[in-house]
Amino acid sequence: MTAAAGTLASPARPPGAAAPEPGAAGRGRARRPAVLIAVSCLVAGALALPLVFLLIEARGVGGSDLRRLVFRSLTGELLWNTVRLTVVVTVLCAVIGTAAAWCVERTDLPGRRVWAVLVVVPLAIPDFVVSFGWNSLWTWVQGFRGAVLVMTLAVYPLVYLPVAASLRSADPGQEEVARSLGTGRVRAFVRITLGQARGAILGGCLLVALVLLAEYGAFEILGYQTFTTEIFTEFDNFGFAAACALALVLVLLSLLVLTGEGLLRGKGRVSRSGPLAQRKAPPLRLGRARWPALAGFAALALLALGVPVWACIYWMIQSRAPAIAGGANVSLLDAAGHTALYGATAAALATAMAFPVALLAVRHGGRARRFLERSTYLVLAMPGVVIAFALAYFTEVYGLRFLSGSTALLIACYAIMFFPLALVGVKASLARAPVRLDEIARSLGQRRLAVLCRVTLRLAGPGLVAAFCLVFLSVVTELTATLVLIPTGAQTLATQFWAYEWSLSYGQAAPFALVMIAVAALPSYVLGRFFDRSAQAQ
Amino acid sequence: MRQLAITGLCKAFGAHPVLTGVDLTVPAGSLTAILGPSGSGKTTLLRLLAGFERADAGMVTIGDTVVDGPGVHLPPERRRIGYVPQEGSLFPHLSVAANVGFGLPARQRRGGAVAQLLESVGLGGLGKRYPHQLSGGQQQRVALARALAIRPAVVLLDEPFASLDAHLRASVRADVQQIFRQAGTTAVLVTHDQDEALSTADRVAVLRDGKIAQCAAPQDLYARPVDAELASFIGDANLLTGVLGAGVVQTILGSLPVDPGGTAVPPPGPVTVLIRPEQVELRAADGSRPADGGGNADGSGRADGAGQADGGGRAGPAAAAGPCCLAGRVVSYGYHGHDAVVYVQPERDSGGGAIIVRTLGGRDLPPGSPVTLQAHGPVLAWSRDG
C-alpha cells in the first residue's frame, strides 16, 4: 500500500515544493526555512485572490447600494433558512459520523472492513444526486425537512473520516489509564476517547457547516432557498451588485463559523508522546449491542447509498430510452473524460500547494508561521459560488480575456476551493512523519531528497493520497463553480446531469449520475481501503 | 575507528544556555559515557554531534575532519555518525531488515550484510517483522544494527537502555559492549544512570552546568572525583569535615592518610573529606562483624585498632591517633542481597548526620543497634573554603 501510495502521491509534488521541503527536514530549529516561507506566502497570496477580487468588486458597487441590497427582508429570510439548516445538519452529522467511526475503529462490529468502505462511499455521491434521488422518488422530500434529510445523508462522511483517523491513531493507553484511575467505561469514553477525537469532530463539523453554506444544486432541487442559491440566481440574471452584496454576507457568515470553531477548539492540541510503533486498542466487545449497531449501519448504507443509486437505476429503467446508445454514449464518455481530467489536475495542484504550507505549520512552530497557515483557511469562508463568481467577474471585467472561460481558470478555482481539504489531509499525513525520523535517515547518510522520498513521503504518502482523493472526489461532485466557469462547449458529468435534470429528463440524467458515482467511487474506495489497511497494520 | 574531539562547544536555546563550553576527547575505539542528570543537556550534546542542531560556538572533529567549527557545519548525512535515539525511532513503514539496510546502497540492502548485522545483535531471522511487532529491547537492537550498518566513524547512543527493564538492560548492555568491542567502534553513550555509565563505559564524562566536570576511567572517577559535589554524584559518599595536617587528615573517624595520587592535595587547614561507604568497617557493639556472622574473635578487631593507633604515633585523645572506633547506633539497614547499606548515627556529632556504611550481606541489624565504625584510608580531601 505504501509503495502504491508513494507513486500515487508523487504527481502531487510539484518541482517547486520539493526544493524547500528538505531544507526544513534536517536543519536546526534556529534556521529560518526561507524558501519554504516564500513558497507558502505565494500560496497564501493565490488563495486570497478571490477575496481581494470580491472586495474590489464591492467597492465598484458602492457603499449605499451595498447597504440597500444587504438590509432587506430577503436577507433575513435567507439568513434564517441558512442558519437553522446548518445547525441541525451539523449536529446530526457529528452524532452519526462519530458514532459510526467509533463502532468501526474501536469495537468488534461484524464486517468492520466492509462498513469502513460503505460508510465513506456516500462521499462519492454528489449532494445534488442524493437530493435528486430522494426528491424524484418521493416529492414530499423538499423544503427544510427534505434538506435536513438529504444533506445529513450526503455529508456525514466529512465527520466520519477525520474522527475515524483520530480514533485510530489515539493512544489506547490513555483510556486504560483513565479506567484504572476509577473512571467508568462511559465516562472514560466521554472524557478521554471523545476528548482525543474532539479536534477531529470539530474539524469535521466545520467542513459540514461550510459545505452547507456553499451548497447550491441540492437546495435548488429541493426548492430550499439559501444565500448560495440566491447568489447563483442573481449572478445568472446579471444582478452582479446583488450577488456581490449577498456574497459578502455569506463570507461573513462563513467567517463566523470558522471563528466559532477556532474558539471551541481552544488551545487543546492533541499530541502523541508515545513511540510510533504503538499498540492498538483491543476492540470493545459489543455483545448484544451489535444487532442494533448493525441495523444502524445497514440503514445508513441503505438511505445514503441505496436510495440515490436506486433512483438512478429506476429512472433509467422507467424512461426505457436507449440512454446508453448512440450520441448519448459519446457525450457520456466525453463528460467523464473532462471530469476526470479536471479532477486529477486540480487535486494534484491543491495537494502540491498544501504541502509547503503544511510542512511549515507542522515542522516549524512559531506564531507567524501558524498565522500563515491559518490565513489559508480564509478560503473556507469563500463558498465555491463566491470564488467562481469573483474569478469569472474579475477576469471578464479586468481584461484577462485569455483566462476567462479557460480550463486553467476552472482548475485554479477548484484548487483554491479545495485547498483546505488538501491541507487537512497533508497536515495529518505529515504529523505521521516526525522530523526525528528524517534526522535519523540523514545521519544514515541519506541526502535530503532521498530522505524526502524514502521516509517523509513514504510515511506521509498514504495521507497525501488521501488528500488527493478528497480533492478529486470533491471536484467530480462539484456543480456550482463548474456551472459558472466551465469552458464553452465542454461538459462535465455534473453539468450534463444538471442540464438533463433541469429539463426533467430524469432518464437521461440518471446515467450521468451513475458514472459520476463510479468515477468518484474509486478514490472513495481507495480512501476507505487506506483507512482500513492502516487500521489493520501498518 | 576515529577519535572524536570536542572543544568549547556552546549551545543556547533562546536565552537559555544549555552547553557552555564542552571539552571532551573520545579516544578511537573507546566507549565513553556522558553522565548527567536529566535536563543537563546530554541529548543536546548528542544532537549537536550528529549535526541535527547547529552549535553556537566550538569545534567538533571526527578523526581529521572538522565537522563543526567556525563557518563549518557538515550536514548529518556526511558525518558518518550512527545515531541511536532513545526511543529507537525505527521507520514504522519498513520491515526490520529494511530498517537495518536503510543507510546501505541499494544493491547491498538485499545481501547478506543485513542478515549478518541482525545476527550480530541477536535478532537473526526477524528481518521480515515490522517494528511494532518487536519488544522495546528488540527495537533498540534494531536501531543499533541500523546505525552500525553504515560502518560509522562514531556511534552515538541516547539513553539506549532507559526503556528496558532491569534484567533485559544488563544483557542488552553486555551485548552492546561486546558488539562495540568486536567492531572497535568509537561510541558515545549518554545516560543519567551512573551504574550504567560506570559498568559499561571505558571512560565516563560527567556533564554538569553545561560543561564536562570530569572525564576519566570509571575507577578513577569513583576513586578520585575532582570535587566533593562530583564525589556525591558518583556513588554514595560520606563527606565529613576534617583538619588536614601533613599527609594525614583528622576526622571524627580518626586520623586517616590522604591519597597522594588524588587530585591536588589542598593546603593544610579545614577540609571536606570523602570516605566511601565501603571504606568504613562496621562492627556490632559486641565486636563481631555482621558480614562474618561473628567469625572474628572478640579481641582481634580491637587489637587491630590498637595496633594502628600505636603506628600513628603518640596517642592523646582517640581522634588524634589514627583510625579508631567510633560508636554509633543504626538508623536504617538496607539489605541488597550481595551487600547491605547501613546508616549509622554517630554518638558524637559528625557534622554531617548519619554515616553510610556498606557491608557484605550478613546479619540483620535492627534500627537502634549499637555499633562501632572504623575507617580505612586513604581518603580524598578538598579545602572547605575552596
Interface residues (C-beta under 8 A of the other chain):
Chain A: T2 G26 R27 G28 R29 A30 R31 P275 L276 A277 Q278 R279 P434 R436 L437 E439 I440 A441 R442 S443 L444 G445 Q446 R447 R448 R454 V455 R458 L459 A537 Q538
Chain B: A50 G51 F52 E53 R54 P75 P76 E77 R78 R79 R80 I81 G82 Y83 P85 E87 G88 S89 L90 F91 P92 H93 F102 G103 Y130 P131 H132 L134 Q139 R146 A147 A149 I150
